[in-house]
Amino acid sequence: MNVPAGRFADLGPRVASALVLALVGGGLVWAGGAWFVGFVALAVTLMLWEMLRMLVPGAARGAVVALAVLAGNGVALTAGQGPWIVVAGALVPVVLALVLPRGARLWFAVYGAALVLAGSALVELRADFGMIWVLWLVLVVVASDIAGYFAGKTLGGPKLWPRVSPKKTWSGTAAGWLGAVVVGAVFAGPLGVGALAAVSVLVSMAGQAGDIVESALKRRAGVKDSSNLLPGHGGFLDRFDAMMTAALMVFLLGRLGVIAPVAGGW
């Protein structure tokens, strides 16, 4: 099959940015504690900032930054404080949404709360379940993204939801599930979950759903990328949208007892 070289024109910048993120993020995941909490809180704050820029493009720059910082701090201030405090932190964007124009309120309230809760879920996963669970989550999302990217570019085929995300194909979506299965099979033994391949597909689906939601937000705002902070990827919301909704799925699985902490914290 001949694949036009132009289809992979963005591959170089994507790989370079991904390597930098992997090195920085991997080091902070290993360090854990306040370092990881700070990284997640900063990432959530930047995603909220990008969201506000898309929802209210004419808003004063200082006001946008202030709202993003106030909402993003919900992650840092509620870390390790128990589930009810974490939920309270996720309600901060809901309250802040009241000062936004009517058309932006629901988006910021729901999506903003989801991002803050997802950030808290990542912090809990690292602190209470162990670093290996974070590694599994990251690799599920990354494998799903890489497999979907290459399958979609090379195989093409019917679109998944062309009205919302015109580039996503069923072939890329299915390839993402297969990538998740491989990661789940590799980690099933160390994590002691026999059905981890199936669990990994659920997490991959959640990540893909997050990608579609962000695509809908960008289509509403009429922009290609959430920002230009990450060369080849656009913004933090473009890069971590799937990770955040996948983290929410893992948070739910943990509450249902499907996954459990690893002895020794590793």
ZIDA-V978014 format. One record per residue. RES is the residue in three letters. SS is DSSP state (hx for helix, st for strand, lp for the rest). PHI is phi in degrees with one decimal (* if undefined). D_LAST is the distance of its C-alpha to the last C-alpha in Angstrom with 1 decimal. Layout:
RES | SS | PHI | D_LAST
RES | SS | PHI | D_LAST
This chain:
MET | lp | * | 43.4
ASN | lp | -87.5 | 44.4
VAL | lp | -112.9 | 42.1
PRO | lp | -54.5 | 43.6
ALA | hx | -59.7 | 41.9
GLY | hx | -61.9 | 42.2
ARG | hx | -65.0 | 39.6
PHE | hx | -111.4 | 36.9
ALA | lp | -61.9 | 38.5
ASP | lp | -91.7 | 35.4
LEU | hx | -66.0 | 33.0
GLY | hx | -58.6 | 33.1
PRO | hx | -60.5 | 32.4
ARG | hx | -62.6 | 29.6
VAL | hx | -66.0 | 27.8
ALA | hx | -61.7 | 28.3
SER | hx | -64.1 | 27.1
ALA | hx | -63.7 | 24.0
LEU | hx | -65.0 | 23.1
VAL | hx | -63.0 | 23.5
LEU | hx | -62.5 | 21.4
ALA | hx | -63.9 | 18.6
LEU | hx | -66.5 | 18.7
VAL | hx | -67.9 | 19.0
GLY | hx | -63.4 | 16.6
GLY | hx | -62.0 | 13.9
GLY | hx | -63.6 | 14.4
LEU | hx | -74.6 | 14.4
VAL | hx | -63.5 | 11.2
TRP | hx | -63.8 | 9.5
ALA | hx | -67.5 | 11.7
GLY | lp | 63.6 | 11.1
GLY | hx | 55.8 | 13.6
ALA | hx | -63.8 | 17.2
TRP | hx | -62.1 | 16.9
PHE | hx | -69.4 | 15.0
VAL | hx | -58.1 | 17.3
GLY | hx | -62.1 | 20.3
PHE | hx | -62.7 | 19.6
VAL | hx | -64.8 | 19.3
ALA | hx | -61.7 | 22.4
LEU | hx | -64.7 | 24.3
ALA | hx | -61.5 | 23.6
VAL | hx | -64.6 | 24.7
THR | hx | -60.7 | 27.7
LEU | hx | -64.6 | 28.8
MET | hx | -66.7 | 28.6
LEU | hx | -65.1 | 30.7
TRP | hx | -61.8 | 33.1
GLU | hx | -63.2 | 33.5
MET | hx | -62.1 | 34.2
LEU | hx | -64.0 | 36.8
ARG | hx | -62.0 | 38.5
MET | hx | -79.2 | 38.9
LEU | hx | -74.1 | 40.0
VAL | lp | -129.9 | 42.4
PRO | lp | -60.8 | 43.4
GLY | lp | -94.2 | 46.3
ALA | lp | -71.6 | 44.5
ALA | lp | -62.4 | 44.6
ARG | hx | -58.9 | 41.8
GLY | hx | -64.0 | 41.1
ALA | hx | -65.6 | 41.0
VAL | hx | -63.4 | 38.4
VAL | hx | -62.8 | 36.1
ALA | hx | -61.9 | 36.6
LEU | hx | -64.5 | 35.8
ALA | hx | -64.1 | 32.7
VAL | hx | -65.5 | 31.4
LEU | hx | -60.2 | 32.3
ALA | hx | -71.3 | 30.5
GLY | hx | -65.3 | 27.4
ASN | hx | -65.7 | 27.1
GLY | hx | -57.7 | 26.4
VAL | hx | -70.5 | 22.7
ALA | hx | -68.1 | 22.5
LEU | hx | -74.7 | 24.7
THR | hx | -105.7 | 23.1
ALA | lp | -58.1 | 19.4
GLY | lp | 71.9 | 18.0
GLN | lp | -97.9 | 21.6
GLY | lp | 97.9 | 21.3
PRO | hx | -62.6 | 22.4
TRP | hx | -70.2 | 26.1
ILE | hx | -67.0 | 25.8
VAL | hx | -62.0 | 23.6
VAL | hx | -62.4 | 26.4
ALA | hx | -61.2 | 29.0
GLY | hx | -62.7 | 27.4
ALA | hx | -70.5 | 27.6
LEU | lp | -82.6 | 31.3
VAL | hx | -58.0 | 32.1
PRO | hx | -61.3 | 32.9
VAL | hx | -63.7 | 35.1
VAL | hx | -68.8 | 37.2
LEU | hx | -64.2 | 37.4
ALA | hx | -61.3 | 38.6
LEU | hx | -64.9 | 41.8
VAL | hx | -88.0 | 43.0
LEU | lp | -87.1 | 42.6
PRO | lp | -58.2 | 45.5
ARG | hx | -53.7 | 45.8
GLY | hx | -67.6 | 44.7
ALA | hx | -100.0 | 41.3
ARG | hx | -62.7 | 40.4
LEU | hx | -64.2 | 39.0
TRP | hx | -59.0 | 36.9
PHE | hx | -69.8 | 35.4
ALA | hx | -63.4 | 35.0
VAL | hx | -78.9 | 33.2
TYR | hx | -69.7 | 31.3
GLY | hx | -63.4 | 30.5
ALA | hx | -61.9 | 29.2
ALA | hx | -63.7 | 27.0
LEU | hx | -65.8 | 25.5
VAL | hx | -65.5 | 24.9
LEU | hx | -63.7 | 23.3
ALA | hx | -64.3 | 21.1
GLY | hx | -61.1 | 20.0
SER | hx | -64.6 | 19.2
ALA | hx | -64.4 | 17.3
LEU | hx | -64.0 | 15.1
VAL | hx | -62.5 | 14.5
GLU | hx | -64.2 | 13.8
LEU | hx | -59.9 | 11.3
ARG | hx | -69.3 | 9.2
ALA | hx | -77.1 | 10.1
ASP | hx | -103.4 | 10.2
PHE | hx | -103.2 | 8.2
GLY | lp | 113.3 | 4.9
MET | hx | -63.1 | 5.2
ILE | hx | -66.4 | 5.6
TRP | hx | -68.8 | 8.3
VAL | hx | -64.2 | 9.8
LEU | hx | -60.6 | 10.1
TRP | hx | -59.7 | 11.7
LEU | hx | -58.9 | 14.0
VAL | hx | -61.1 | 15.0
LEU | hx | -68.4 | 15.9
VAL | hx | -61.4 | 17.8
VAL | hx | -67.3 | 19.8
VAL | hx | -66.5 | 20.4
ALA | hx | -62.9 | 21.4
SER | hx | -63.5 | 23.6
ASP | hx | -67.9 | 25.2
ILE | hx | -66.0 | 25.9
ALA | hx | -61.6 | 27.3
GLY | hx | -66.1 | 29.3
TYR | hx | -62.3 | 30.6
PHE | hx | -72.1 | 32.0
ALA | hx | -66.0 | 33.2
GLY | hx | -63.5 | 35.0
LYS | hx | -71.7 | 36.6
THR | hx | -91.3 | 37.7
LEU | hx | -89.4 | 38.5
GLY | lp | 63.8 | 39.6
GLY | lp | 98.0 | 41.3
PRO | lp | -58.1 | 41.7
LYS | st | -80.8 | 40.1
LEU | st | -70.2 | 37.6
TRP | st | -154.6 | 39.1
PRO | lp | -59.0 | 41.6
ARG | lp | -68.7 | 42.9
VAL | lp | -100.0 | 39.6
SER | st | -134.9 | 37.7
PRO | st | -65.9 | 40.3
LYS | st | -91.0 | 38.0
LYS | st | -81.4 | 35.6
THR | st | -117.1 | 36.6
TRP | hx | -66.5 | 35.9
SER | hx | -64.5 | 35.1
GLY | hx | -66.7 | 32.4
THR | hx | -64.1 | 31.0
ALA | hx | -65.1 | 30.9
ALA | hx | -63.4 | 29.4
GLY | hx | -61.6 | 26.5
TRP | hx | -63.9 | 25.9
LEU | hx | -64.2 | 26.0
GLY | hx | -60.3 | 23.5
ALA | hx | -65.8 | 21.1
VAL | hx | -60.4 | 21.9
VAL | hx | -61.5 | 21.0
VAL | hx | -62.6 | 17.5
GLY | hx | -62.5 | 17.1
ALA | hx | -65.4 | 18.5
VAL | hx | -68.1 | 16.1
PHE | hx | -92.4 | 12.9
ALA | hx | -58.2 | 14.8
GLY | hx | -65.7 | 14.0
PRO | hx | -58.7 | 10.2
LEU | hx | -93.8 | 10.1
GLY | lp | 69.8 | 13.1
VAL | lp | -120.9 | 15.5
GLY | lp | -63.0 | 18.7
ALA | lp | -96.2 | 20.3
LEU | hx | -65.0 | 17.5
ALA | hx | -62.3 | 20.2
ALA | hx | -67.6 | 22.4
VAL | hx | -61.3 | 19.9
SER | hx | -63.8 | 19.2
VAL | hx | -65.5 | 22.9
LEU | hx | -59.5 | 23.2
VAL | hx | -65.9 | 20.7
SER | hx | -61.8 | 22.7
MET | hx | -62.0 | 25.9
ALA | hx | -62.1 | 24.7
GLY | hx | -63.0 | 24.0
GLN | hx | -65.2 | 27.4
ALA | hx | -63.9 | 29.0
GLY | hx | -62.8 | 27.8
ASP | hx | -63.6 | 29.2
ILE | hx | -68.8 | 32.5
VAL | hx | -60.9 | 32.7
GLU | hx | -66.2 | 32.3
SER | hx | -62.5 | 35.0
ALA | hx | -64.6 | 37.2
LEU | hx | -64.2 | 36.8
LYS | hx | -65.7 | 37.7
ARG | hx | -65.1 | 40.6
ARG | hx | -62.5 | 41.9
ALA | hx | -83.7 | 41.8
GLY | lp | 72.3 | 43.3
VAL | lp | -124.1 | 40.8
LYS | lp | -85.2 | 38.9
ASP | lp | -127.2 | 35.8
SER | lp | -70.4 | 34.4
SER | lp | -168.6 | 34.8
ASN | lp | -119.9 | 34.9
LEU | lp | -70.1 | 31.9
LEU | st | -120.8 | 30.0
PRO | lp | -54.9 | 32.4
GLY | lp | 85.9 | 32.4
HIS | lp | -117.7 | 30.4
GLY | st | 93.1 | 32.6
GLY | lp | -118.7 | 30.7
PHE | hx | -63.9 | 27.3
LEU | hx | -66.2 | 28.4
ASP | hx | -64.4 | 29.3
ARG | hx | -83.9 | 25.9
PHE | hx | -111.4 | 23.6
ASP | hx | -58.6 | 25.8
ALA | hx | -67.3 | 24.0
MET | hx | -61.6 | 20.5
MET | hx | -71.2 | 21.7
THR | hx | -71.6 | 23.3
ALA | hx | -64.5 | 20.4
ALA | hx | -63.4 | 18.2
LEU | hx | -63.2 | 21.0
MET | hx | -63.9 | 20.9
VAL | hx | -64.5 | 17.2
PHE | hx | -57.9 | 18.1
LEU | hx | -65.8 | 20.9
LEU | hx | -61.8 | 19.0
GLY | hx | -65.7 | 16.6
ARG | hx | -66.1 | 19.9
LEU | lp | -85.2 | 21.4
GLY | lp | 82.0 | 18.7
VAL | lp | -70.3 | 18.2
ILE | lp | -117.8 | 14.4
ALA | lp | -142.3 | 12.3
PRO | lp | -57.4 | 9.1
VAL | lp | -95.7 | 6.4
ALA | lp | -59.3 | 7.1
GLY | lp | 88.9 | 5.6
GLY | lp | 82.8 | 3.8
TRP | lp | -76.5 | 0.0
